[in-house]
Amino acid sequence: MIKNFEELGLSRKTVEALDKMGIKIPFPVQYKAIPLILAGKNVGAKAKTGSGKTLSYAIPIAELIEKQGHAQVLVMAPTRELALQNYEVIKKVAPWLRFAIIYGGVGYEPQFRQLESADVVIGTPGRLIDHLQRGTLKLDRAQIVVLDEADRMLDMGFKDDVEYIISATPKDTRVWLFSATLHSQILKLARKFGVNEFVEAGEEMPSEIEHYFIDYGDKFSNLKKLLKNDQKVLVFSNTKRFTRRISERLRLLSIHGDMSQAARERSLKKFTNGANCLVATDVAARGLDIPNVDLVVNMDLPKDSKTYIHRSGRTGRAGKKGKVVNILRPEDFDVFRRITEDLRLDVAPWESRQAP
């Protein structure tokens, strides 16, 4: 096992940037993927949420790219929030580079200006295609394409968009694909673009997470009790309407698809910087790197195992302990049983826990 980043042969400036971030020891996905990437391979990586996937490509970008004033790297993410989080991580590892952050729901002028000199372009598929067709994004000198949360990209129907965008890059452009799963469609997409080295790191459901259920009483009363402890809580609902209702009734922060991008960013910033609770739809279930979430509460039970994994992955990150509490209605029992059996989860009544 690799004990530090120096053993990966990284440059001093990259190691110093990681030191400033308080990052000393590489996670498995990092020490498995980074040597292959630096050796010039097209790499696909499967790793659980919270396992350090972003640094697995941010570090090679820092090692391989110098400031030149044109698009050398393209990072594609399925959502605006993930695009912004990619930017926040990569700019800390490679602060000498220039960036363009490209997503919908905001004005074009700042993006036009950023694209004029960006070394790294980070964006969502729809707006990236918009800029390609306008001629404001040029990828003819791109060296690297990163697909972040590739399985989520396919789930959201972006497969054709991703292929269109990659077709605008040179044939020898390197492709790095990162995903929580590597199912057959992901593998097919990866191989289409020359990805021929694959690494896996860890199981999808972190073992550090404990799973509980509450199957009695009023949902709101139970949630209020869960919020009494001094912990950071992320609450999930299946619909925008119920998310608003929870937020308004209990006066909590929220994030959902009907909010403006600016409002969503304000809520996320407040929650990240100290607010104790955020209510969200599944727009937040993938990839949001919110540190130190102690508890995930499913006010609505997710409809499948994959969504349960993604929600649960917001806690128990980076080796820390976490808890998930499912507030159930009688009609949820069959789905809950199917999910727990599918994922082989040990679940217990919330009141039976050893500690709050």
Secondary structure, 3 states (H helix, E strand, C coil): CCCCHHHHCCCHHHHHHHHHCCCCCCCHHHHHHHHHHHCCCCEEEEECCCCCHHHHHHHHHHHHCCCCCCCCEEEECCCHHHHHHHHHHHHHHCCCCCEEEECCCCCCHHHHHHHCCCCEEEECHHHHHHHHHHCCCCCCCCCEEEECCHHHHHHCCCHHHHHHHHCCCCCCCEEEEEECCCCHHHHHHHHHCCCCEEEEECCCCCCCEEEEEECCCCHHHHHHHHCCCCCCEEEECCCHHHHHHHHHHHCCEEECCCCCHHHHHHHHHHHHCCCCEEEECHHHCCCCCCCCCCEEEECCCCCCHHHHHHHHCCCCHHHCCEEEEEECCHHHHHHHHHHHHHHCCCEEEHHHCCCC
